Amino acid sequence: MEMVSSRERRIILQLLRSRNQFISIRELAELLHVSSRTIHRELKQVERTLAENKLSLLRVTGSGIRVEGEGDQMEALQEQLRDAVEVDTTQEERLLHLLYLLVEASEPVKVAYLANEVQLSKTALSVYLDALEARLADYSLSIIRRRGVGVELDGEENEKRKVLVQLMMEQLDQASIYTFTNDHEEQNLHQFLQNIIKNQRMTMVEKYVMDHLTKLSYSIADNAYVALITYISITIQRIKQAKFVTLSPPLLESLQKTEEYTIATALSRELETTFSVTFSASEIGYIAVQIQGAKRNETTHRSDPLFELQVQAFIQLVAAAIQLPQLEKDETFTAGLLAHIEPAISRAREGIQTYNPLTEKIEQDYQEVVSAVRQALETVFPTFRFGQGEVAFLALHFASARERQRSRQRLHALVVCASGIGTSKMLASRLQNEFPEITQVSLSSFLELKDMELESFDLLISTISLDQFHRQYLLVNPLLPGPDVKRVDAFIQQELPTIYKKRKQAAPVKEIPAAFPTVSALDSKLKELQTLTAVSRTLWNNFMIDGTYQLQTDLFAHIDQHAAEHAVIKKYGTLASLLRQRDELGGMGIPDTRMALYHSRSTEIEQPAFWMMALSSPIIIKGMDNQVMEADRLFILAAPDNLPLSCYDLFSKISILILEEHIQHMIRSADHEALSKELAQLLTAHIQQFTDHLGG
């Protein structure tokens, strides 16, 4: 394999490790500690590398991406990547390096010199120059290439500074935008960028800026603060090279009446002494414009009727496009947007491209909202140029309003696992903790699913594959780790339009007066209570801790033998077979613990059972996240398939019990007496809860 970038290598290896699961761009970015935009840019090369190895990248909207192909091809690629030579410089770093060299040059630069500086062949350099020229299109800049003469950057000085600030901010953000304000080197930054920071003495510039910005009557956003430091540092360097900017007299005269100009003047005088440069009135004016563009809470145009009409039209256009009613009643939205939009317009008027570190996530998570905001801005403010980051900031206000409206919805989720008694309860508990809008959760086993009316549920969420059912669903880890929480959030957002449409089409439900239970219904409830009590007694009487397992013994065979000896099954091999079938659907080890919950529900199971195995040494098993893990505390939960619903609810509660923090020391010490007491308390509470509802 040819040389690959460190980032490309890490992306492919992560995809290969997750080959049986979809992974979203955002999850991948978080795992690799880069931005979503970075992942998008690398994916083209990733796809080329996969194609060279007879593999492909499958993209499914709402699910993510995964590698497709033969298993042996994937294994071969993994081996190649382990031996591949890494190239650490990314395309974005090279583009910034090229731009910096061209901005710094006072005459055309020879192709050979550029190629050598950025470590590219002349052919590759031409491709990079094309890519850079595309990035410069928004800044009225162009790259002129003349054979035998060299390469030069053509355009206004102010535009050169703006694009340099923008590209530097993107790189600084990927490594931590605050790196240069601390007195240490950032290892994630490319060496040439570290040199720029040192040569321009950004740390010293930052100290002066901080002192003077405290005199402003308002605060500025953190990312705008860093962009301001970057702009001033570049300005100092350009003045030293006799490269200046000029403002028109009317605009300069207007600026000189502002508090930002007063602050910029005082700041410039101190910088002149320290850096031995002279700031012209226009240079000070441009610094004042940068400060104005960084406003966070000022709304000086609020009293302008035309401005307010434009803002109202903008809000109405976006709200109509994304079907978001009654925005005027959302005070949080109104206050937030009005505080942001005036400085946003100020920045757009001056052509300032604000850097937004959340742009990639906002564009990915709220694509529809971003598109609507961009279209509305072009319609209402056609003469202004709003940058990508600015559009994302504004879109976030609308997205947050939609989230608040959504949080007032009441959603009914169906949660599915293989048996309906194990991991589904874990997942249901996590869902209701994380998503208050999920007010009702129903549990189902895989086998029960075929008899259910799936369209009666708002959401279908499962711990096992449900591809054979023709209904949108989300496959997640039963413990719902951080990345899966975000995937559920995105899934809800994706499904909401369908949910709203179904509810509008549904016939209104007639209210039926509550009726007293009939004698037959009460009799049925009493019989169910009798069964529940018997099941509870069986579980408690037979709970034990098995410490006899030998490592060389087949695990499922050992569990099966115990079950047969205690009349849980009639025929040897029954439970072993059931557990092997369940294990094929997904692992049963509990991630980030040393425990596993082996569970099964079947007509072949004669009586319910729950016990624990305490192993002297850990064994290697497959976890619920399909990753290999060690476990030395194994719980077995077996249930017949002909019991009432209250019994299965009890089994689900038992599966949750083993995760409770206060009993972990009992599990580790294999304290049978203490665990039996905890089980008894759970059984008693469940029976009491059932009897409390006998009349309803």
C-alpha positions as CSV (number, residue, x, y, z in Angstrom):
1,M,0.0,0.0,0.0
2,E,1.1,3.5,-0.8
3,M,1.5,6.2,1.9
4,V,-1.7,7.1,3.8
5,S,-2.4,10.0,6.1
6,S,-2.6,9.2,9.8
7,R,-6.2,10.4,9.7
8,E,-7.2,8.2,6.7
9,R,-5.7,5.2,8.4
10,R,-7.5,5.8,11.7
11,I,-10.9,6.3,9.9
12,I,-10.6,3.1,7.9
13,L,-9.4,1.1,10.9
14,Q,-12.4,2.4,13.0
15,L,-14.8,1.5,10.2
16,L,-13.3,-2.0,9.9
17,R,-13.7,-2.5,13.7
18,S,-17.3,-1.4,13.4
19,R,-17.9,-3.4,10.2
20,N,-21.3,-4.9,11.3
21,Q,-22.7,-1.6,12.5
22,F,-23.5,1.7,10.9
23,I,-21.6,4.6,12.4
24,S,-22.5,8.2,11.9
25,I,-20.1,10.9,10.7
26,R,-20.5,12.7,14.0
27,E,-19.7,9.5,16.0
28,L,-16.7,8.9,13.9
29,A,-15.5,12.5,14.4
30,E,-15.9,12.2,18.1
31,L,-14.0,8.9,18.3
32,L,-11.1,10.3,16.3
33,H,-11.2,13.8,18.0
34,V,-11.6,15.7,14.7
35,S,-14.5,17.8,13.2
36,S,-17.3,16.2,11.1
37,R,-16.1,18.4,8.1
38,T,-12.7,16.8,8.4
39,I,-14.3,13.3,8.2
40,H,-16.3,14.3,5.1
41,R,-13.2,15.6,3.4
42,E,-11.2,12.4,4.1
43,L,-14.0,10.1,2.9
44,K,-13.3,10.6,-0.8
45,Q,-9.7,9.2,-0.3
46,V,-11.1,6.6,2.1
47,E,-13.5,5.3,-0.7
48,R,-10.6,5.2,-3.2
49,T,-8.5,3.2,-0.8
50,L,-11.4,0.8,-0.1
51,A,-12.1,0.4,-3.8
52,E,-8.4,-0.5,-4.4
53,N,-9.0,-3.3,-2.0
54,K,-12.3,-4.5,-3.5
55,L,-14.4,-3.0,-0.7
56,S,-16.9,-0.2,-0.7
57,L,-18.5,2.4,1.6
58,L,-22.3,2.0,2.2
59,R,-24.1,5.3,3.1
60,V,-27.6,5.1,4.6
61,T,-29.4,8.3,5.5
62,G,-30.3,8.4,9.2
63,S,-28.0,5.4,10.0
64,G,-24.5,6.4,8.9
65,I,-21.8,4.6,7.0
66,R,-20.1,1.2,7.1
67,V,-17.7,-0.9,5.0
68,E,-19.2,-3.5,2.6
69,G,-17.3,-6.5,1.2
70,E,-15.8,-9.9,1.8
71,G,-14.4,-10.6,5.3
72,D,-11.1,-11.8,4.0
73,Q,-10.6,-8.5,2.0
74,M,-11.3,-6.5,5.2
75,E,-8.8,-8.6,7.2
76,A,-6.2,-8.1,4.4
77,L,-6.7,-4.3,4.4
78,Q,-6.3,-4.2,8.2
79,E,-2.9,-5.9,7.9
80,Q,-1.8,-3.5,5.1
81,L,-2.8,-0.5,7.2
82,R,-0.8,-1.7,10.2
83,D,2.3,-1.7,7.9
84,A,1.5,1.4,6.0
85,V,3.7,4.5,6.1
86,E,1.8,7.5,7.6
87,V,1.9,11.0,6.2
88,D,0.7,13.4,8.9
89,T,0.2,16.5,6.9
90,T,-3.5,16.9,5.9
91,Q,-4.9,18.5,2.8
92,E,-6.2,21.4,4.8
93,E,-2.8,22.0,6.4
94,R,-1.1,22.0,3.0
95,L,-3.7,24.5,1.6
96,L,-3.1,26.8,4.5
97,H,0.7,26.5,4.1
98,L,0.4,27.3,0.4
99,L,-1.8,30.3,1.1
100,Y,0.6,31.6,3.7
101,L,3.5,31.3,1.3
102,L,1.6,33.1,-1.5
103,V,0.4,35.9,0.8
104,E,3.9,36.4,2.2
105,A,5.5,36.6,-1.3
106,S,6.2,40.0,-2.8
107,E,6.7,38.5,-6.3
108,P,5.7,35.3,-8.2
109,V,7.0,32.2,-6.4
110,K,8.7,29.4,-8.3
111,V,6.7,26.1,-8.6
112,A,9.8,24.1,-7.5
113,Y,10.1,26.2,-4.3
114,L,6.4,25.8,-3.4
115,A,6.5,22.0,-4.1
116,N,9.5,21.6,-1.8
117,E,8.1,23.7,1.0
118,V,4.8,21.8,1.2
119,Q,6.4,18.4,0.3
120,L,4.5,17.7,-2.9
121,S,5.4,16.7,-6.4
122,K,4.9,19.4,-9.0
123,T,1.9,17.4,-10.4
124,A,0.3,17.2,-6.9
125,L,1.0,20.9,-6.3
126,S,-1.1,21.8,-9.3
127,V,-4.0,19.9,-7.9
128,Y,-3.6,21.6,-4.5
129,L,-3.4,25.0,-6.2
130,D,-6.7,24.2,-8.0
131,A,-8.3,23.3,-4.6
132,L,-7.0,26.5,-3.0
133,E,-8.3,28.6,-5.8
134,A,-11.8,27.1,-5.2
135,R,-11.5,28.1,-1.6
136,L,-10.6,31.7,-2.6
137,A,-13.6,32.3,-4.8
138,D,-15.6,33.9,-1.9
139,Y,-12.8,36.4,-1.3
140,S,-12.4,38.0,-4.7
141,L,-8.9,36.5,-4.9
142,S,-7.3,34.5,-7.7
143,I,-4.2,32.5,-8.3
144,I,-2.1,33.5,-11.4
145,R,0.2,30.8,-12.8
146,R,2.7,31.8,-15.5
147,R,5.0,29.2,-17.0
148,G,8.7,30.1,-16.3
149,V,7.7,33.0,-14.0
150,G,5.9,31.4,-11.1
151,V,2.7,31.6,-9.0
152,E,1.2,34.6,-7.3
153,L,-1.9,35.6,-5.4
154,D,-3.9,38.4,-6.9
155,G,-6.4,40.5,-5.0
156,E,-7.0,43.2,-2.4
157,E,-4.9,43.2,0.8
158,N,-8.0,43.0,3.0
159,E,-9.3,39.9,1.2
160,K,-5.9,38.2,1.7
161,R,-6.0,38.9,5.4
162,K,-9.6,37.6,5.7
163,V,-9.0,34.3,4.0
164,L,-5.8,33.8,5.9
165,V,-7.6,34.3,9.2
166,Q,-10.4,31.9,8.2
167,L,-8.1,29.1,7.2
168,M,-5.9,29.6,10.3
169,M,-9.0,29.5,12.5
170,E,-10.1,26.2,11.0
171,Q,-6.8,24.6,11.8
172,L,-6.5,26.2,15.3
173,D,-10.0,24.9,16.1
174,Q,-9.1,21.4,15.2
175,A,-6.3,21.4,17.6
176,S,-7.9,23.7,20.2
177,I,-8.5,27.3,19.3
178,Y,-7.1,28.5,22.6
179,T,-3.7,26.8,22.1
180,F,-1.7,29.9,21.5
181,T,-3.1,31.7,24.5
182,N,-1.3,29.2,26.7
183,D,2.4,29.1,27.1
184,H,2.9,25.6,25.6
185,E,3.2,24.0,22.2
186,E,0.3,22.1,20.8
187,Q,1.4,18.8,19.4
188,N,-1.6,18.5,17.1
189,L,-0.6,21.6,15.2
190,H,1.5,21.3,12.1
191,Q,5.0,22.6,12.7
192,F,4.7,25.5,10.2
193,L,1.6,26.7,12.0
194,Q,3.4,26.6,15.3
195,N,6.1,28.7,13.7
196,I,3.6,31.3,12.5
197,I,2.1,31.6,16.0
198,K,5.6,32.0,17.5
199,N,6.9,34.4,14.8
200,Q,3.8,36.6,15.1
201,R,4.0,36.5,18.9
202,M,0.3,35.8,19.3
203,T,0.6,35.2,23.0
204,M,1.8,38.8,23.5
205,V,-0.9,40.2,21.2
206,E,-3.6,38.3,23.2
207,K,-2.5,39.9,26.4
208,Y,-2.9,43.5,25.0
209,V,-6.3,42.6,23.4
210,M,-7.6,41.2,26.6
211,D,-6.7,44.3,28.6
212,H,-8.5,46.6,26.1
213,L,-11.6,44.6,25.4
214,T,-12.6,44.7,29.1
215,K,-13.4,48.4,28.4
216,L,-16.1,47.6,25.9
217,S,-19.7,48.0,26.9
218,Y,-20.6,44.5,25.8
219,S,-19.0,41.1,25.7
220,I,-17.8,39.2,22.6
221,A,-18.1,35.5,21.7
222,D,-15.0,33.3,22.4
223,N,-14.4,32.2,18.9
224,A,-14.7,35.9,17.7
225,Y,-12.1,36.8,20.4
226,V,-9.6,34.3,19.0
227,A,-10.3,35.4,15.4
228,L,-9.6,39.0,16.5
229,I,-6.2,38.1,17.9
230,T,-5.4,36.2,14.8
231,Y,-6.4,39.2,12.6
232,I,-4.3,41.7,14.6
233,S,-1.3,39.4,14.6
234,I,-1.5,39.0,10.8
235,T,-2.0,42.8,10.5
236,I,1.2,43.5,12.4
237,Q,3.1,41.1,10.1
238,R,1.7,42.7,7.0
239,I,2.4,46.3,8.1
240,K,6.1,45.2,8.7
241,Q,6.1,44.0,5.0
242,A,4.6,47.4,3.9
243,K,1.3,45.8,2.9
244,F,-1.6,48.1,4.0
245,V,-5.4,48.4,3.8
246,T,-7.4,51.5,3.0
247,L,-10.9,52.5,4.0
248,S,-13.0,55.1,2.1
249,P,-13.2,58.5,3.9
250,P,-17.0,58.4,4.6
251,L,-16.7,54.9,6.2
252,L,-13.6,55.9,8.2
253,E,-15.3,59.0,9.4
254,S,-18.3,57.0,10.5
255,L,-16.2,54.5,12.3
256,Q,-14.2,57.1,14.2
257,K,-17.4,58.0,16.1
258,T,-17.7,54.5,17.6
259,E,-16.5,53.1,20.9
260,E,-14.9,50.3,18.9
261,Y,-12.6,52.8,17.1
262,T,-11.7,54.4,20.4
263,I,-10.7,50.9,21.8
264,A,-8.9,50.0,18.6
265,T,-6.9,53.3,18.7
266,A,-5.7,52.7,22.3
267,L,-4.9,49.1,21.6
268,S,-2.9,50.1,18.4
269,R,-0.8,52.7,20.3
270,E,0.4,50.0,22.7
271,L,1.1,47.5,19.9
272,E,3.1,50.2,18.0
273,T,5.5,50.5,20.9
274,T,5.9,46.8,21.5
275,F,6.1,45.7,17.8
276,S,7.8,48.8,16.3
277,V,5.1,49.4,13.7
278,T,2.7,52.3,12.9
279,F,-1.0,51.8,12.5
280,S,-2.7,54.1,10.0
281,A,-6.2,55.4,10.6
282,S,-7.5,52.8,8.1
283,E,-5.7,50.0,9.8
284,I,-7.2,51.1,13.1
285,G,-10.6,51.3,11.3
286,Y,-10.3,47.7,10.2
287,I,-9.5,46.5,13.7
288,A,-12.6,48.5,14.9
289,V,-14.7,46.7,12.2
290,Q,-13.4,43.3,13.5
291,I,-14.5,44.3,17.0
292,Q,-17.9,45.4,15.8
293,G,-18.3,42.1,14.0
294,A,-17.6,40.3,17.2
295,K,-20.6,41.8,19.1
296,R,-22.7,39.3,20.9
297,N,-25.4,41.1,22.8
298,E,-25.9,44.5,21.0
299,T,-29.0,45.2,19.0
300,T,-28.6,48.9,18.0
301,H,-31.0,48.5,15.0
302,R,-33.9,47.3,17.1
303,S,-35.6,50.7,16.8
304,D,-35.3,50.7,13.0
305,P,-38.8,49.8,11.6
306,L,-37.4,48.5,8.3
307,F,-34.9,46.3,10.1
308,E,-37.6,44.8,12.3
309,L,-39.8,44.1,9.3
310,Q,-36.9,42.4,7.5
311,V,-36.2,40.3,10.6
312,Q,-39.9,39.3,10.9
313,A,-39.9,38.3,7.2
314,F,-36.8,36.3,7.7
315,I,-38.3,34.4,10.7
316,Q,-41.5,33.7,8.8
317,L,-39.8,32.4,5.7
318,V,-37.6,29.9,7.8
319,A,-40.6,28.9,10.0
320,A,-42.7,28.1,7.0
321,A,-40.0,26.1,5.3
322,I,-39.3,23.9,8.3
323,Q,-43.0,23.8,9.5
324,L,-42.3,25.5,12.9
325,P,-45.4,27.2,14.1
326,Q,-46.0,29.8,16.9
327,L,-42.4,31.0,17.1
328,E,-43.5,34.4,18.3
329,K,-44.6,32.7,21.6
330,D,-41.0,31.4,22.2
331,E,-39.4,34.2,24.2
332,T,-36.1,32.3,24.4
333,F,-35.9,32.1,20.6
334,T,-36.9,35.7,20.0
335,A,-34.4,37.1,22.5
336,G,-31.6,34.9,21.3
337,L,-32.1,35.6,17.6
338,L,-32.5,39.3,18.0
339,A,-29.3,39.5,20.1
340,H,-27.4,37.7,17.3
341,I,-28.9,38.9,14.0
342,E,-27.8,42.6,14.3
343,P,-24.1,41.8,14.7
344,A,-24.5,39.1,12.1
345,I,-25.8,41.7,9.6
346,S,-23.0,44.0,10.6
347,R,-20.4,41.3,9.8
348,A,-22.1,40.4,6.5
349,R,-22.2,44.1,5.5
350,E,-18.4,44.3,6.0
351,G,-17.7,40.9,4.4
352,I,-16.3,39.4,7.6
353,Q,-16.3,35.6,7.5
354,T,-17.0,34.5,11.1
355,Y,-15.6,31.2,12.1
356,N,-18.0,28.9,13.9
357,P,-16.5,25.8,15.5
358,L,-19.9,24.1,15.4
359,T,-20.6,24.6,11.7
360,E,-20.0,20.9,10.7
361,K,-22.2,19.5,13.4
362,I,-25.0,22.0,12.8
363,E,-24.9,21.4,9.1
364,Q,-25.0,17.6,9.6
365,D,-27.7,17.5,12.4
366,Y,-30.0,20.3,11.0
367,Q,-29.4,20.2,7.2
368,E,-33.0,21.2,6.5
369,V,-32.8,24.2,8.9
370,V,-29.5,25.4,7.5
371,S,-30.9,25.3,4.0
372,A,-34.0,27.2,5.0
373,V,-32.0,29.9,6.8
374,R,-29.6,30.3,3.8
375,Q,-32.5,30.7,1.4
376,A,-34.3,33.2,3.6
377,L,-31.2,35.3,4.1
378,E,-30.7,35.5,0.3
379,T,-34.3,36.5,-0.1
380,V,-34.5,39.1,2.6
381,F,-31.0,40.5,2.7
382,P,-29.9,40.0,-1.0
383,T,-27.0,42.6,-0.8
384,F,-25.2,41.0,2.1
385,R,-22.9,38.0,2.0
386,F,-23.4,35.7,5.0
387,G,-20.6,33.2,5.6
388,Q,-21.1,29.5,6.2
389,G,-20.4,29.8,9.9
390,E,-22.8,32.7,10.3
391,V,-25.6,30.8,8.6
392,A,-25.0,27.8,11.0
393,F,-25.1,30.1,14.0
394,L,-28.5,31.5,12.9
395,A,-29.8,28.0,12.1
396,L,-29.0,26.9,15.6
397,H,-31.5,29.3,17.0
398,F,-34.3,27.8,14.9
399,A,-33.1,24.2,15.6
400,S,-33.2,24.9,19.3
401,A,-36.7,26.3,19.1
402,R,-37.8,23.1,17.2
403,E,-36.1,21.0,19.9
404,R,-38.1,22.9,22.6
405,Q,-41.3,22.3,20.7
406,R,-40.4,18.7,20.3
407,S,-39.7,18.3,24.0
408,R,-43.4,19.1,24.7
409,Q,-44.4,16.1,22.5
410,R,-45.5,12.7,24.0
411,L,-43.9,9.8,22.2
412,H,-44.6,6.1,22.5
413,A,-41.6,3.8,21.8
414,L,-41.5,0.1,21.2
415,V,-38.3,-1.4,22.5
416,V,-37.3,-4.9,21.2
417,C,-34.7,-7.4,22.3
418,A,-34.4,-11.1,21.5
419,S,-36.4,-12.4,24.5
420,G,-38.2,-9.3,25.8
421,I,-37.0,-9.9,29.3
422,G,-33.3,-8.8,29.3
423,T,-31.7,-6.0,27.5
424,S,-35.0,-4.3,26.5
425,K,-35.7,-3.2,30.0
426,M,-32.1,-1.8,30.3
427,L,-32.7,0.2,27.1
428,A,-36.2,1.3,28.1
429,S,-34.9,2.7,31.3
430,R,-32.0,4.6,29.6
431,L,-34.4,6.0,26.9
432,Q,-36.8,7.5,29.4
433,N,-33.9,9.0,31.4
434,E,-32.4,10.6,28.3
435,F,-35.5,11.6,26.4
436,P,-38.4,13.1,28.5
437,E,-40.6,13.3,25.3
438,I,-40.7,9.5,25.3
439,T,-43.4,9.2,27.9
440,Q,-44.5,5.6,27.1
441,V,-42.3,2.6,26.4
442,S,-43.6,-0.9,25.5
443,L,-41.3,-4.0,25.5
444,S,-41.4,-6.9,23.0
445,S,-39.5,-10.0,22.2
446,F,-38.4,-10.7,18.6
447,L,-41.0,-13.5,18.3
448,E,-43.8,-11.3,19.5
449,L,-43.1,-8.6,17.0
450,K,-44.7,-10.3,14.1
451,D,-48.1,-10.2,15.9
452,M,-47.9,-6.5,16.8
453,E,-49.3,-3.5,15.0
454,L,-46.0,-1.7,14.5
455,E,-47.7,1.4,13.1
456,S,-49.4,2.1,16.4
457,F,-46.0,3.1,17.9
458,D,-44.2,6.4,17.2
459,L,-40.7,4.9,17.4
460,L,-39.2,1.4,17.0
461,I,-35.9,0.9,18.7
462,S,-34.1,-2.5,19.0
463,T,-31.0,-4.2,20.3
464,I,-31.1,-6.7,17.5
465,S,-31.6,-6.5,13.7
466,L,-35.2,-6.1,12.5
467,D,-34.4,-5.9,8.8
468,Q,-37.1,-8.4,7.9
469,F,-39.8,-6.0,9.2
470,H,-40.9,-3.3,6.8
471,R,-40.7,-0.4,9.3
472,Q,-38.1,2.2,10.1
473,Y,-36.2,1.3,13.2
474,L,-32.9,2.1,15.1
475,L,-30.4,-0.5,16.2
476,V,-28.6,0.5,19.4
477,N,-26.5,-0.8,22.2
478,P,-28.8,-1.8,25.1
479,L,-26.8,0.4,27.5
480,L,-27.3,3.4,25.2
481,P,-23.8,4.9,25.4
482,G,-23.1,8.6,24.4
483,P,-22.9,8.1,20.6
484,D,-26.1,6.1,20.7
485,V,-27.9,8.8,22.7
486,K,-27.0,11.2,19.8
487,R,-28.2,8.6,17.2
488,V,-31.6,8.3,19.0
489,D,-31.9,12.1,19.1
490,A,-31.3,12.2,15.4
491,F,-33.7,9.3,14.8
492,I,-36.5,11.1,16.7
493,Q,-35.8,14.3,14.7
494,Q,-36.0,12.2,11.5
495,E,-39.3,10.5,12.5
496,L,-41.1,13.6,13.8
497,P,-42.6,14.7,10.5
498,T,-44.0,11.2,9.9
499,I,-45.4,11.1,13.5
500,Y,-47.1,14.5,13.0
501,K,-48.6,13.5,9.7
502,K,-50.0,10.2,11.2
503,R,-51.5,12.1,14.1
504,K,-53.2,14.6,11.8
505,Q,-54.7,11.9,9.7
506,A,-55.9,9.8,12.7
507,A,-59.5,10.0,13.6
508,P,-60.2,11.8,16.9
509,V,-60.5,9.4,19.8
510,K,-63.8,9.5,21.6
511,E,-63.6,9.6,25.4
512,I,-65.1,6.6,27.0
513,P,-66.2,6.9,30.7
514,A,-64.2,4.8,33.0
515,A,-65.9,1.6,33.9
516,F,-65.6,-0.5,37.1
517,P,-63.9,-3.8,36.6
518,T,-66.2,-6.7,35.9
519,V,-66.2,-9.9,38.1
520,S,-64.5,-11.8,35.3
521,A,-61.8,-9.2,34.9
522,L,-61.1,-9.2,38.6
523,D,-61.0,-13.0,38.6
524,S,-58.4,-12.9,35.8
525,K,-56.3,-10.4,37.7
526,L,-56.4,-12.6,40.9
527,K,-55.3,-15.6,38.8
528,E,-52.5,-13.5,37.4
529,L,-51.5,-12.4,41.0
530,Q,-51.4,-16.1,42.0
531,T,-49.1,-16.9,39.1
532,L,-46.9,-13.8,39.8
533,T,-46.6,-14.8,43.4
534,A,-45.7,-18.4,42.5
535,V,-43.1,-17.2,40.0
536,S,-41.6,-14.9,42.6
537,R,-41.4,-17.6,45.2
538,T,-39.6,-19.9,42.7
539,L,-37.1,-17.3,41.7
540,W,-36.2,-16.4,45.3
541,N,-36.1,-20.0,46.6
542,N,-33.8,-21.2,43.7
543,F,-31.5,-18.2,43.5
544,M,-28.0,-19.4,44.1
545,I,-24.3,-18.6,43.3
546,D,-22.6,-21.3,41.2
547,G,-18.8,-21.3,41.7
548,T,-18.1,-24.7,40.1
549,Y,-17.4,-23.7,36.5
550,Q,-14.1,-24.9,35.1
551,L,-12.5,-22.8,32.4
552,Q,-12.0,-25.8,30.0
553,T,-15.7,-26.6,30.1
554,D,-18.1,-25.3,27.4
555,L,-19.9,-22.4,29.1
556,F,-23.4,-23.0,27.6
557,A,-23.1,-26.7,28.4
558,H,-22.3,-26.0,32.0
559,I,-25.3,-23.6,32.3
560,D,-27.5,-26.2,30.6
561,Q,-26.5,-28.9,33.0
562,H,-27.3,-26.7,36.0
563,A,-30.7,-25.9,34.5
564,A,-31.5,-29.6,33.9
565,E,-30.5,-30.6,37.4
566,H,-32.8,-27.9,38.9
567,A,-35.8,-28.8,36.6
568,V,-35.6,-25.6,34.7
569,I,-35.6,-27.7,31.5
570,K,-36.7,-31.3,30.9
571,K,-34.1,-32.2,28.3
572,Y,-30.4,-31.8,28.4
573,G,-29.1,-29.5,25.7
574,T,-32.3,-27.3,25.5
575,L,-31.0,-24.2,27.2
576,A,-27.5,-24.5,25.6
577,S,-29.2,-24.5,22.2
578,L,-31.4,-21.5,23.1
579,L,-28.4,-19.5,24.4
580,R,-26.3,-20.2,21.4
581,Q,-29.2,-19.0,19.1
582,R,-29.4,-15.8,21.3
583,D,-25.7,-15.3,21.2
584,E,-25.7,-15.3,17.4
585,L,-28.0,-12.3,17.5
586,G,-25.6,-10.3,19.6
587,G,-23.3,-10.5,22.6
588,M,-24.7,-10.6,26.2
589,G,-21.7,-9.2,28.1
590,I,-22.4,-5.8,29.7
591,P,-19.8,-3.3,28.4
592,D,-17.6,-1.5,31.0
593,T,-18.3,-4.2,33.6
594,R,-17.1,-7.7,34.2
595,M,-20.6,-9.0,34.0
596,A,-22.9,-10.8,31.5
597,L,-26.6,-11.5,31.4
598,Y,-27.4,-14.7,29.6
599,H,-31.2,-14.8,29.1
600,S,-33.7,-16.8,27.2
601,R,-37.5,-17.1,26.9
602,S,-39.1,-20.2,25.4
603,T,-41.9,-22.7,25.6
604,E,-39.1,-25.3,26.1
605,I,-38.3,-23.8,29.5
606,E,-40.3,-25.5,32.3
607,Q,-40.0,-23.0,35.1
608,P,-38.4,-19.6,35.7
609,A,-34.9,-19.4,37.1
610,F,-32.3,-16.7,38.0
611,W,-28.9,-17.5,39.3
612,M,-25.3,-16.2,39.3
613,M,-22.0,-17.8,38.3
614,A,-18.9,-16.5,40.1
615,L,-15.8,-17.5,38.1
616,S,-12.4,-17.8,39.7
617,S,-10.8,-16.3,36.5
618,P,-12.4,-14.1,33.8
619,I,-13.4,-15.6,30.4
620,I,-13.4,-13.8,27.1
621,I,-16.9,-13.2,25.7
622,K,-18.7,-10.9,23.3
623,G,-20.3,-7.8,24.7
624,M,-23.6,-6.2,23.9
625,D,-21.7,-3.7,21.8
626,N,-20.2,-6.7,19.9
627,Q,-16.7,-5.9,21.3
628,V,-14.6,-8.6,23.0
629,M,-14.5,-8.3,26.8
630,E,-13.6,-10.1,30.0
631,A,-16.3,-11.3,32.4
632,D,-16.2,-13.3,35.7
633,R,-19.7,-12.6,37.0
634,L,-22.4,-14.2,34.9
635,F,-26.2,-14.0,35.5
636,I,-28.6,-16.5,33.9
637,L,-32.3,-15.6,33.5
638,A,-34.6,-18.2,32.0
639,A,-38.4,-17.8,31.5
640,P,-41.2,-19.9,30.1
641,D,-43.1,-18.5,27.2
642,N,-46.7,-18.8,28.6
643,L,-46.7,-16.4,31.6
644,P,-48.7,-13.2,32.1
645,L,-47.3,-9.8,31.2
646,S,-46.6,-8.9,34.9
647,C,-44.1,-11.8,35.1
648,Y,-42.1,-10.6,32.2
649,D,-42.1,-7.1,33.6
650,L,-40.6,-8.7,36.7
651,F,-37.9,-10.4,34.8
652,S,-37.0,-7.1,33.1
653,K,-36.7,-5.4,36.5
654,I,-34.3,-8.2,37.6
655,S,-32.1,-7.5,34.6
656,I,-32.0,-3.8,35.7
657,L,-31.2,-4.8,39.3
658,I,-27.8,-6.2,38.5
659,L,-26.7,-2.8,37.1
660,E,-27.6,-0.9,40.3
661,E,-24.5,0.7,41.8
662,H,-25.3,-0.1,45.4
663,I,-25.1,-3.9,44.8
664,Q,-21.9,-4.0,42.8
665,H,-19.8,-4.8,45.9
666,M,-22.2,-7.7,46.7
667,I,-21.7,-9.1,43.2
668,R,-17.9,-8.7,43.3
669,S,-17.8,-10.5,46.8
670,A,-20.4,-13.1,45.7
671,D,-22.4,-12.4,48.8
672,H,-25.3,-14.7,48.5
673,E,-27.2,-13.5,51.6
674,A,-27.0,-9.8,50.6
675,L,-28.0,-10.5,47.0
676,S,-30.9,-12.7,48.1
677,K,-32.2,-9.9,50.3
678,E,-32.0,-7.4,47.4
679,L,-33.9,-9.9,45.2
680,A,-36.6,-10.4,47.9
681,Q,-37.1,-6.6,48.2
682,L,-37.5,-6.3,44.4
683,L,-40.0,-9.2,44.3
684,T,-42.0,-7.8,47.2
685,A,-42.2,-4.3,45.7
686,H,-43.3,-5.7,42.3
687,I,-46.1,-7.8,43.8
688,Q,-47.2,-4.8,45.9
689,Q,-47.3,-2.6,42.8
690,F,-49.4,-5.2,41.0
691,T,-51.9,-5.5,43.9
692,D,-52.2,-1.7,44.1
693,H,-53.6,-1.7,40.6
694,L,-55.9,-4.7,40.9
695,G,-59.0,-2.5,40.7
696,G,-57.9,-0.8,37.4
